[in-house]
Amino acid sequence: MRPDCPPAVIARTRLQAGYAEFREIPQLRREQSEIAEVKILDPTRREPFSGVPVHDFDLQSQAQAPEQIVLDLDATDDPVHGNQEGRFFHGYYGAYCYLPLYIFIGEQLVCARLRSSNIDVSAGAVEEVARMVEQLRRVWPEVRIIVRADSGFCRDKLMSWCEQQKVDYVLGLAKNSRLRRKLGRAMRQARQQYRASGQGARVFTEFGYRTRKSWSRRRRVIGKAEYLAKGENPRFVVTSLGAAVMEARVLYEEFYCARGEAENRIKEQQLGLFADRTSTAYMRSNQLRLYFSSIAYCWMEALRRLGLKGTEMARAQCSTIRWRLLKIGAQIRITVRRIWISMAAGHPGASVFEQAWRNLQPALLPG
Protein backbone atom coordinates (compact mmCIF):
# COMPACT_ATOMS: atom_id res chain seq x y z
CA MET A 1 0.00 0.00 0.00
CA ARG A 2 1.28 3.48 -0.87
CA PRO A 3 2.94 5.36 2.01
CA ASP A 4 0.75 8.43 1.44
CA CYS A 5 -2.46 6.41 1.75
CA PRO A 6 -4.87 7.89 4.36
CA PRO A 7 -4.56 6.10 7.72
CA ALA A 8 -8.30 5.34 7.87
CA VAL A 9 -8.05 3.47 4.57
CA ILE A 10 -5.02 1.58 5.86
CA ALA A 11 -6.90 0.63 9.04
CA ARG A 12 -9.97 -0.57 7.14
CA THR A 13 -7.87 -2.60 4.71
CA ARG A 14 -5.85 -4.20 7.52
CA LEU A 15 -9.04 -5.25 9.31
CA GLN A 16 -10.44 -6.76 6.12
CA ALA A 17 -7.19 -8.67 5.65
CA GLY A 18 -7.29 -10.02 9.19
CA TYR A 19 -4.82 -7.78 11.04
CA ALA A 20 -6.35 -6.42 14.24
CA GLU A 21 -3.66 -4.13 15.62
CA PHE A 22 -2.99 -0.52 14.51
CA ARG A 23 0.38 -0.05 16.17
CA GLU A 24 2.17 -0.27 12.83
CA ILE A 25 0.30 2.83 11.52
CA PRO A 26 2.10 5.92 12.91
CA GLN A 27 -0.54 8.37 11.62
CA LEU A 28 -3.32 6.42 13.32
CA ARG A 29 -1.42 6.22 16.59
CA ARG A 30 -1.08 9.99 16.40
CA GLU A 31 -4.80 10.45 15.70
CA GLN A 32 -5.77 8.24 18.63
CA SER A 33 -3.42 10.18 20.89
CA GLU A 34 -4.99 13.45 19.76
CA ILE A 35 -8.45 12.09 20.52
CA ALA A 36 -7.31 11.12 24.00
CA GLU A 37 -5.82 14.59 24.51
CA VAL A 38 -9.13 16.23 23.55
CA LYS A 39 -10.88 14.14 26.19
CA ILE A 40 -8.31 15.10 28.81
CA LEU A 41 -8.47 18.80 27.96
CA ASP A 42 -12.27 18.81 27.99
CA PRO A 43 -13.40 16.32 30.65
CA THR A 44 -16.96 17.72 30.61
CA ARG A 45 -17.63 15.91 27.33
CA ARG A 46 -19.18 12.80 28.82
CA GLU A 47 -20.71 11.72 25.50
CA PRO A 48 -17.82 12.22 23.09
CA PHE A 49 -19.56 10.60 20.13
CA SER A 50 -23.17 11.17 19.19
CA GLY A 51 -23.53 7.89 17.36
CA VAL A 52 -23.26 9.20 13.80
CA PRO A 53 -23.74 6.17 11.50
CA VAL A 54 -20.65 4.56 10.03
CA HIS A 55 -22.19 4.98 6.61
CA ASP A 56 -25.51 6.00 5.12
CA PHE A 57 -27.84 3.27 3.96
CA ASP A 58 -26.96 2.50 0.35
CA LEU A 59 -30.03 3.97 -1.32
CA GLN A 60 -28.64 3.10 -4.74
CA SER A 61 -28.83 -0.60 -3.85
CA GLN A 62 -32.63 -0.27 -4.16
CA ALA A 63 -33.81 -0.37 -7.76
CA GLN A 64 -37.08 1.25 -6.70
CA ALA A 65 -38.73 2.51 -3.55
CA PRO A 66 -39.32 -0.47 -1.22
CA GLU A 67 -42.72 -1.10 0.33
CA GLN A 68 -41.21 -1.32 3.79
CA ILE A 69 -37.88 -1.02 5.58
CA VAL A 70 -37.10 -2.85 8.81
CA LEU A 71 -34.68 -1.29 11.31
CA ASP A 72 -33.17 -4.06 13.44
CA LEU A 73 -31.89 -2.77 16.78
CA ASP A 74 -29.65 -4.85 19.00
CA ALA A 75 -27.09 -4.45 21.75
CA THR A 76 -24.27 -6.80 22.66
CA ASP A 77 -21.48 -7.06 25.17
CA ASP A 78 -17.95 -5.98 24.30
CA PRO A 79 -15.79 -7.43 27.12
CA VAL A 80 -12.83 -5.34 28.25
CA HIS A 81 -9.88 -6.49 30.32
CA GLY A 82 -8.39 -3.24 31.60
CA ASN A 83 -9.44 0.03 33.18
CA GLN A 84 -10.86 1.60 30.03
CA GLU A 85 -12.99 4.69 30.42
CA GLY A 86 -16.70 3.86 30.54
CA ARG A 87 -16.35 0.18 31.36
CA PHE A 88 -18.59 -1.21 34.10
CA PHE A 89 -19.56 -4.63 35.39
CA HIS A 90 -22.72 -5.93 33.70
CA GLY A 91 -24.75 -8.38 35.76
CA TYR A 92 -26.40 -10.11 32.78
CA TYR A 93 -23.13 -10.79 30.95
CA GLY A 94 -21.16 -11.33 34.15
CA ALA A 95 -18.16 -9.29 33.02
CA TYR A 96 -16.73 -5.79 32.66
CA CYS A 97 -17.73 -4.58 29.22
CA TYR A 98 -19.06 -1.93 26.90
CA LEU A 99 -22.62 -2.17 25.57
CA PRO A 100 -22.54 -1.02 21.91
CA LEU A 101 -25.77 -0.28 20.04
CA TYR A 102 -26.10 -1.68 16.52
CA ILE A 103 -28.75 -0.94 13.91
CA PHE A 104 -29.08 -2.87 10.65
CA ILE A 105 -31.26 -2.59 7.57
CA GLY A 106 -31.15 -6.12 6.25
CA GLU A 107 -27.44 -6.95 6.26
CA GLN A 108 -26.38 -3.32 5.90
CA LEU A 109 -24.96 -1.77 9.06
CA VAL A 110 -26.15 1.80 9.59
CA CYS A 111 -25.17 2.50 13.19
CA ALA A 112 -22.49 1.26 15.59
CA ARG A 113 -22.46 3.36 18.75
CA LEU A 114 -20.15 2.50 21.64
CA ARG A 115 -21.79 2.95 25.04
CA SER A 116 -20.98 2.36 28.68
CA SER A 117 -22.57 -0.73 30.20
CA ASN A 118 -24.12 1.00 33.23
CA ILE A 119 -27.13 2.14 31.19
CA ASP A 120 -30.46 0.77 30.04
CA VAL A 121 -30.16 -1.31 26.88
CA SER A 122 -32.46 1.09 25.00
CA ALA A 123 -30.49 4.25 25.90
CA GLY A 124 -30.02 6.44 22.81
CA ALA A 125 -32.25 4.26 20.61
CA VAL A 126 -34.90 6.94 20.02
CA GLU A 127 -32.31 9.49 18.87
CA GLU A 128 -30.67 7.04 16.45
CA VAL A 129 -33.98 5.81 15.03
CA ALA A 130 -35.25 9.38 14.64
CA ARG A 131 -32.21 10.37 12.60
CA MET A 132 -32.56 7.35 10.30
CA VAL A 133 -36.29 7.79 9.81
CA GLU A 134 -35.67 11.39 8.77
CA GLN A 135 -33.07 10.25 6.24
CA LEU A 136 -35.24 7.52 4.77
CA ARG A 137 -38.38 9.64 4.49
CA ARG A 138 -36.45 12.39 2.79
CA VAL A 139 -35.94 9.96 -0.10
CA TRP A 140 -39.04 7.74 0.23
CA PRO A 141 -41.82 9.70 1.99
CA GLU A 142 -44.38 6.88 1.71
CA VAL A 143 -42.26 3.91 2.76
CA ARG A 144 -43.44 1.91 5.78
CA ILE A 145 -40.74 1.76 8.47
CA ILE A 146 -40.83 -0.95 11.15
CA VAL A 147 -38.58 -1.03 14.22
CA ARG A 148 -37.77 -4.59 15.31
CA ALA A 149 -35.91 -5.46 18.51
CA ASP A 150 -35.88 -7.72 21.55
CA SER A 151 -37.42 -6.99 24.96
CA GLY A 152 -34.47 -4.84 26.01
CA PHE A 153 -35.85 -2.09 23.75
CA CYS A 154 -39.48 -2.47 24.83
CA ARG A 155 -39.80 0.94 26.48
CA ASP A 156 -42.72 3.36 26.40
CA LYS A 157 -40.43 6.18 25.22
CA LEU A 158 -39.54 4.31 22.02
CA MET A 159 -43.06 2.98 21.38
CA SER A 160 -44.69 6.37 21.99
CA TRP A 161 -42.22 8.08 19.66
CA CYS A 162 -42.95 5.49 16.94
CA GLU A 163 -46.71 6.00 17.33
CA GLN A 164 -46.36 9.77 17.08
CA GLN A 165 -44.15 9.53 13.97
CA LYS A 166 -46.24 6.82 12.26
CA VAL A 167 -43.43 4.28 12.52
CA ASP A 168 -44.48 0.71 13.28
CA TYR A 169 -42.72 -1.54 15.76
CA VAL A 170 -42.45 -5.21 16.72
CA LEU A 171 -40.69 -5.62 20.06
CA GLY A 172 -40.12 -8.54 22.40
CA LEU A 173 -41.92 -8.24 25.72
CA ALA A 174 -40.53 -9.70 28.94
CA LYS A 175 -42.92 -12.16 30.56
CA ASN A 176 -44.54 -11.55 33.95
CA SER A 177 -47.31 -13.07 36.05
CA ARG A 178 -50.08 -10.98 34.43
CA LEU A 179 -49.02 -11.99 30.93
CA ARG A 180 -48.76 -15.64 31.95
CA ARG A 181 -52.32 -15.57 33.28
CA LYS A 182 -53.61 -14.13 30.01
CA LEU A 183 -51.83 -16.95 28.18
CA GLY A 184 -53.31 -19.63 30.46
CA ARG A 185 -55.97 -21.07 28.12
CA ALA A 186 -53.62 -21.17 25.12
CA MET A 187 -50.94 -22.88 27.24
CA ARG A 188 -53.43 -25.57 28.33
CA GLN A 189 -54.26 -26.23 24.67
CA ALA A 190 -50.56 -26.50 23.82
CA ARG A 191 -50.03 -28.94 26.71
CA GLN A 192 -52.89 -31.14 25.47
CA GLN A 193 -51.50 -31.14 21.92
CA TYR A 194 -48.06 -32.09 23.24
CA ARG A 195 -49.44 -35.01 25.27
CA ALA A 196 -51.46 -36.24 22.29
CA SER A 197 -48.58 -36.10 19.77
CA GLY A 198 -45.41 -36.25 21.84
CA GLN A 199 -44.10 -33.33 19.78
CA GLY A 200 -43.59 -29.72 20.75
CA ALA A 201 -46.78 -27.71 20.32
CA ARG A 202 -47.45 -24.01 19.80
CA VAL A 203 -50.67 -22.07 20.20
CA PHE A 204 -50.81 -18.34 19.47
CA THR A 205 -53.15 -15.79 20.92
CA GLU A 206 -53.39 -12.01 21.11
CA PHE A 207 -54.88 -9.50 23.51
CA GLY A 208 -54.76 -5.87 24.53
CA TYR A 209 -52.36 -5.09 27.36
CA ARG A 210 -51.12 -2.14 29.37
CA THR A 211 -48.67 -2.15 32.25
CA ARG A 212 -49.83 -0.69 35.55
CA LYS A 213 -47.32 2.19 35.56
CA SER A 214 -44.76 2.32 32.75
CA TRP A 215 -46.93 2.34 29.58
CA SER A 216 -48.97 5.34 28.49
CA ARG A 217 -51.58 3.34 26.57
CA ARG A 218 -53.00 -0.11 25.77
CA ARG A 219 -51.23 -2.03 23.01
CA ARG A 220 -51.58 -5.23 20.97
CA VAL A 221 -49.62 -8.15 22.43
CA ILE A 222 -48.99 -11.50 20.73
CA GLY A 223 -48.57 -14.48 23.05
CA LYS A 224 -46.86 -17.73 22.04
CA ALA A 225 -47.90 -20.65 24.25
CA GLU A 226 -45.34 -23.36 23.57
CA TYR A 227 -45.06 -26.68 25.37
CA LEU A 228 -41.92 -28.79 24.97
CA ALA A 229 -40.39 -31.84 26.64
CA LYS A 230 -38.81 -29.52 29.21
CA GLY A 231 -42.14 -27.84 29.95
CA GLU A 232 -43.74 -24.47 29.25
CA ASN A 233 -41.96 -21.91 27.05
CA PRO A 234 -44.11 -18.76 26.85
CA ARG A 235 -43.04 -15.76 24.78
CA PHE A 236 -44.60 -12.35 24.13
CA VAL A 237 -44.32 -9.61 21.50
CA VAL A 238 -45.88 -6.14 21.48
CA THR A 239 -46.64 -4.47 18.17
CA SER A 240 -48.33 -1.51 16.54
CA LEU A 241 -49.29 -3.64 13.52
CA GLY A 242 -52.95 -4.59 13.40
CA ALA A 243 -54.28 -8.10 12.90
CA ALA A 244 -55.34 -7.17 9.35
CA VAL A 245 -51.70 -6.41 8.47
CA MET A 246 -50.12 -9.51 10.02
CA GLU A 247 -51.79 -12.31 11.97
CA ALA A 248 -50.26 -13.56 15.21
CA ARG A 249 -48.40 -16.69 14.06
CA VAL A 250 -46.90 -15.06 10.98
CA LEU A 251 -45.87 -11.99 12.95
CA TYR A 252 -43.99 -14.04 15.54
CA GLU A 253 -42.56 -16.95 13.55
CA GLU A 254 -41.78 -15.30 10.24
CA PHE A 255 -41.25 -11.64 11.12
CA TYR A 256 -40.08 -11.28 14.71
CA CYS A 257 -37.82 -14.35 14.77
CA ALA A 258 -36.04 -13.06 11.65
CA ARG A 259 -34.32 -10.48 13.86
CA GLY A 260 -31.85 -13.21 14.78
CA GLU A 261 -30.07 -12.50 11.50
CA ALA A 262 -28.89 -9.14 12.90
CA GLU A 263 -27.30 -11.03 15.80
CA ASN A 264 -25.39 -13.14 13.28
CA ARG A 265 -24.07 -10.03 11.57
CA ILE A 266 -22.85 -8.62 14.89
CA LYS A 267 -21.02 -11.86 15.63
CA GLU A 268 -19.54 -11.75 12.14
CA GLN A 269 -18.16 -8.27 12.75
CA GLN A 270 -16.86 -9.05 16.23
CA LEU A 271 -15.25 -12.38 15.39
CA GLY A 272 -14.14 -11.67 11.82
CA LEU A 273 -13.40 -7.93 11.79
CA PHE A 274 -12.26 -7.31 15.38
CA ALA A 275 -15.07 -5.02 16.53
CA ASP A 276 -14.22 -6.05 20.09
CA ARG A 277 -10.67 -4.63 19.97
CA THR A 278 -11.56 -1.68 22.21
CA SER A 279 -8.39 -1.75 24.29
CA THR A 280 -7.36 1.92 24.33
CA ALA A 281 -7.79 3.96 27.51
CA TYR A 282 -10.55 6.32 26.30
CA MET A 283 -14.04 5.84 24.87
CA ARG A 284 -13.44 8.27 22.00
CA SER A 285 -10.50 6.30 20.65
CA ASN A 286 -12.35 3.02 21.24
CA GLN A 287 -15.33 4.40 19.33
CA LEU A 288 -12.92 5.26 16.52
CA ARG A 289 -11.75 1.64 16.48
CA LEU A 290 -15.34 0.44 16.35
CA TYR A 291 -15.93 2.79 13.41
CA PHE A 292 -12.96 1.33 11.52
CA SER A 293 -14.26 -2.20 12.09
CA SER A 294 -17.76 -1.15 11.05
CA ILE A 295 -16.53 0.50 7.85
CA ALA A 296 -14.57 -2.66 7.05
CA TYR A 297 -17.79 -4.65 7.52
CA CYS A 298 -19.69 -2.26 5.23
CA TRP A 299 -17.12 -2.81 2.47
CA MET A 300 -17.24 -6.57 2.98
CA GLU A 301 -21.04 -6.52 2.87
CA ALA A 302 -20.97 -4.47 -0.35
CA LEU A 303 -18.50 -6.93 -1.87
CA ARG A 304 -20.76 -9.80 -0.92
CA ARG A 305 -23.94 -8.07 -2.15
CA LEU A 306 -22.55 -6.63 -5.39
CA GLY A 307 -19.48 -8.64 -6.30
CA LEU A 308 -20.38 -12.14 -5.15
CA LYS A 309 -23.99 -12.10 -6.26
CA GLY A 310 -24.80 -15.29 -8.16
CA THR A 311 -21.62 -17.10 -7.03
CA GLU A 312 -21.10 -19.93 -4.56
CA MET A 313 -19.87 -17.34 -2.04
CA ALA A 314 -22.94 -15.10 -2.17
CA ARG A 315 -23.70 -15.97 1.47
CA ALA A 316 -20.11 -16.39 2.68
CA GLN A 317 -18.97 -14.80 5.92
CA CYS A 318 -16.29 -12.12 6.06
CA SER A 319 -13.61 -14.56 7.25
CA THR A 320 -14.31 -16.91 4.32
CA ILE A 321 -14.19 -14.04 1.82
CA ARG A 322 -10.88 -12.92 3.32
CA TRP A 323 -9.16 -16.31 3.07
CA ARG A 324 -10.51 -17.28 -0.36
CA LEU A 325 -10.52 -13.96 -2.24
CA LEU A 326 -8.45 -11.28 -0.49
CA LYS A 327 -5.38 -13.04 0.90
CA ILE A 328 -4.11 -14.47 -2.38
CA GLY A 329 -0.44 -14.56 -3.32
CA ALA A 330 0.55 -12.75 -6.50
CA GLN A 331 3.66 -11.76 -8.44
CA ILE A 332 4.05 -8.00 -8.97
CA ARG A 333 6.26 -6.57 -11.74
CA ILE A 334 6.69 -2.82 -12.18
CA THR A 335 7.77 -1.43 -15.52
CA VAL A 336 8.00 2.14 -16.80
CA ARG A 337 4.46 2.14 -18.12
CA ARG A 338 2.59 -0.58 -16.25
CA ILE A 339 2.23 -2.53 -13.05
CA TRP A 340 1.74 -6.24 -13.80
CA ILE A 341 -0.05 -8.41 -11.23
CA SER A 342 0.21 -12.12 -12.05
CA MET A 343 -2.01 -14.51 -10.09
CA ALA A 344 -1.95 -18.29 -10.08
CA ALA A 345 -4.28 -19.70 -12.75
CA GLY A 346 -4.72 -22.85 -10.68
CA HIS A 347 -6.12 -21.07 -7.64
CA PRO A 348 -9.33 -22.90 -6.56
CA GLY A 349 -11.21 -19.60 -6.24
CA ALA A 350 -10.12 -18.19 -9.61
CA SER A 351 -13.55 -18.47 -11.21
CA VAL A 352 -15.25 -16.76 -8.26
CA PHE A 353 -12.60 -14.02 -8.25
CA GLU A 354 -13.15 -13.43 -11.98
CA GLN A 355 -16.93 -13.34 -11.60
CA ALA A 356 -16.66 -10.90 -8.68
CA TRP A 357 -14.44 -8.64 -10.76
CA ARG A 358 -16.96 -8.65 -13.60
CA ASN A 359 -19.88 -7.98 -11.24
CA LEU A 360 -18.06 -5.01 -9.72
CA GLN A 361 -17.20 -3.32 -13.02
CA PRO A 362 -20.47 -1.33 -13.31
CA ALA A 363 -20.02 -0.02 -9.74
CA LEU A 364 -16.29 0.71 -10.06
CA LEU A 365 -16.36 2.14 -13.57
CA PRO A 366 -19.77 3.79 -14.07
CA GLY A 367 -20.45 4.83 -17.63
N, C-alpha and C positions, 0 to 999 in steps of 0.2 A: 504494500500500500504506500502511496506517495507520502513523503514526510510532511507536506503542507496540507494534508487532508484534515478537515475539521475533527476535533477530538470526539464530538458526539457521534460522528459517522464511524470513527474507529471503534468506539465503545459498542455501538450497535452491531457492527460486523464481527467483533470478537465474541460477543454473546451468541450470535447466530452460529459461529464456528465452534462454540463449545468452550470458550475461555472465559472464566468467571471473574478474574481479578483485573483491576485497572491500574495496578501499580506501575506497569510498564509504559503508561501514557502520561508523560510529564505535564502536558497541558491540562489533562483532566484532573490530575492531582492538585494542580494549581487552582482550578476552578472549584474543586471541593473545599480546598482550604479557604478560598475567598467566601464561599457560602457560610462556612463555619464562623469566619470572622464577622460577617454581617450579623449572625445570630448573637455573637458575644457583644458586639457594639450596641445592639438594639434588643436587649433581653425582654422587652415588653411584647415582642411579636410572638405570641404564644401559638398562633396558627400560621406558620410561615408559608404554607402553600394552600391555596384555595381549592385545590382539586380540579384544576383546569384539565380537560381530557387530553390523553396522550396523542390523540389524533381525532379529527372530525370523522363522523360516519361517512363512508365512501358512497356518496349519493350517486356517483356515476356507475356504481355497480348495479343499480336498479334501472332496468330498461324502461320501465314506466312506473308511475306512482303506485306503490303497493296499497292493498286494501287495509292492511293493518301492520303495525310494527310493535314488537314485544321487547320491552326493556327488562332484561334479567338482572336483578340486583342480588349480590351475595357478598358475604364477608368471610374471611378466613384468618387463621392464625399464622403469624410470621414469627417463629421462635427466635429469640435473641439470647446470646450467651455472654453478654458483657453488661456494662452500665450505660447503655445507650440512652440518650435523652428520649423521654416519652414511653419507655418500656415499663410495664407493670405486670404483676402476676394476675393471670386470668383463671378464675376458678373452674370454668368449663373445660378449658384446654389443659389445665394443670401445669402451666409453665409461664415463664416471663416471655412476653411477646408483644408485637404490634398487632393491630386489627385492621388491615387494609380493606377498603371498600372497592369492589369491582362492579362495573356495569357492562353488559354485553348486549349487542343487537345481533342475534344469531351467533355466529362465531367471531364477529368483529368486536374487538375491545374498544370501548369509547371512554372509559374512565378507570383510573387506577389511583386511588387516593390513600396515602399512608396515614394511619391514625393511631393514637395511643389506644391501649387496650383497657383503660379505666373508664370507658364510655359505654352508652347503650349501643347495641349493634346498628340501630337505625340512624345514629347521629350523622347529620349532614346529607341524608338521603334526599330530603325534600329539595334542598338547594341544587343538588346535582341533577335530579330529575327535571326540575323546573327549567334549568338551562338547556337541557337536551330537548325538552318538549318545544321550547321556543325556537330552537334551531330547526327541528323537523317541520314544524308548522309554518315556518317561513317559506319552506320549499313546497310542502304538501299540506295545504290548509285543511283538507278534508280527511286526511288519513286517520284511522282509528289507532290510538296508542294505548297499549295495555302494559301495566307494571306487574311483573311477576316476581315473587320472592317467597322465602320461607317465613316461619312465624316470628323470627327475630325482627322483621320489618313491619309486623302487624301492629301499627300504632295509629291512634286516631289522628294525629297530626298529618301523617302521610295520606291516610284514606280521605280525610276531609279536604285536603288540598286537591287530590285527584277528582273528587266530586265537584268541587268548585270550578276546576279547569276542564271538566268534561274529558278526563282521562280515566279509563277503566283500570281495574286492578284485580288480581287473583293472588291472595296471600295465604300462607299457611296460618293456622290458628292453634295455639297451644291448648291442649285439652284441660278441662277442669271438671269438677263434680256436676255442675249445672249442665254442661254440654253432654256429659256421659248419660245423665238422666234423660235428656231429650233423644239420645240415640238408643235408649233401652229396647224399644220394640224391634227396631231394625237389627240390633245385636242378637236378640232372641231368635229372629228368623235366620240369621247367619249361622248361629249355633245349631239349629235344627238341620239346616242344609249340610253342615259339616258332618254331623252324626249320621245323616242318611247316606252320604257319598264317601266319607272318609277323606275328602279333598278340601283344601282351603276354600272358604266361601266368603263372598262379599255382597253386601246389601247397601245401597245408597239411599240417602234421604236428604231432605233439605227443609229448612225452617228459618224463620226470622229470629234474630238474636241481638241483644244489646247488653253490654256489661253493666254492672250496677253503678260504676263510677267513671271509668276511663273513656267510654265511647260517648259521642255526642248524639248518636242516632241509632236506629235499628237497621240491621243489615242482613243480607242473604248469606246463610251459612250452609255449606255442603258437608254432610257427615258420611264418612265411610265406616260401616260396621263390618269388620273383617274378623273371621274366626279361623285360627290356624291350630296346628298340633300343639303349639305352646300356649294357646289360649287366645284371649281377646286382643285385638290390635286396632283400636279406634283411631281415626284421623279426621281432622277438620280443616276446611278451607273457607275463607270469607271472600266474597266477590261482589263487585258492582254490576256484573253481567246478569241479565235477567234469564229466566228459564227458556224464553223464546229464542234467545241467542245461543245458548249452550246448555244442554241438559246435564244433570248432576254427574252421571257416570263419565260422559265424554269430557266434561270440564276437569274432573280429577285425574282420570287415567291417561287421557291423551294430551291434555293441555298443561295441567299443573305439574305432573310428573316429568314433563319434558324439560323442566328447569334444571334437572340433573346434568344436562349437557354443559351448562355454564360452569358447574363444579369441575367437570373434566377439563375444560379449557384453563381454569385456574391452576389445576394440578400440572397441566402441560407447561404452563409458563413457569411455575415454581421449580419443577423438576428438570425441565429441559432448557430453560433460558434464565435460570438463576435469579428469579424474582425475590428469593428469600435471602439474598446476599446484602442484608442491611446492617453491615458491621461497623459503619463509621460512628463517630461519637454523637452526631447531631441529626435531628429529624430532617432538616432541610437537605443535607447531603444524602441521607438515606432515601428521601423522596426522589432525589435526582437519580439515584441508582434504580429505583423502581421504574422511573420513567424510561430509562435506557432499556431495561428489560422489556417493558411494555411496547416500546417502539420496535424492538427486535421481533416481538411476537406479531405485531401488526404487519411487518414485512413478510414474515413467514406465512401468516394467514393469507396475505395477498398472493404470494407465490403459489400456495396450495389452491386458492380459489381461481386464480387466473391462469397460472402456468401449468398446473398439474391436472386441470380439468380434463376428464375423459381418459386419464391414464390409470395404471394400477396403483398409483400413489395419491390418488385424489383425496383419500381420507387418512393419509399418513400423518403421524405425529411429527412435531418439530425435530425431535431427536433422530427419527428415521430419515427425514429429509436431509438433515445435516450429514449423516454418515453416508448416504447413498448418492447425494447430488452435489453437496457443497465441498466436502473434504475429499477431493479427488486430486491425485497427483497429476502433474502436467509438466511438459518441457517448454521453457520459455526462451525464445531467441529474439534478440533485439538487433535490428538492422537500421540503416540510416532512414529508411522510409516506413518501415512497418515493425510491429511487434507480433511475432508468430507464437501462438499457443497451440502446442501439439498434445492431444489427449489420446489415451490408449483406446484403440478401436475395439479391443476385446473386453472393455469394461462392461460388467453385467447390467449396468443402468444406462448404457449409451442410448438406447432407443427412447427411454423416458426423458433423458437429458435433452435429446434432440427435439422431442415433442414439446417439452416445456419451453424451449427456446422459440419454437415456432408460435406457440400460443401467446408468448409474451411480446412478439414483434409489434402487434397493433398498439399495445399499451406503451411500449418503449419508443417506438418510432411512429407517432401518429401522422397520418397524411403521407 
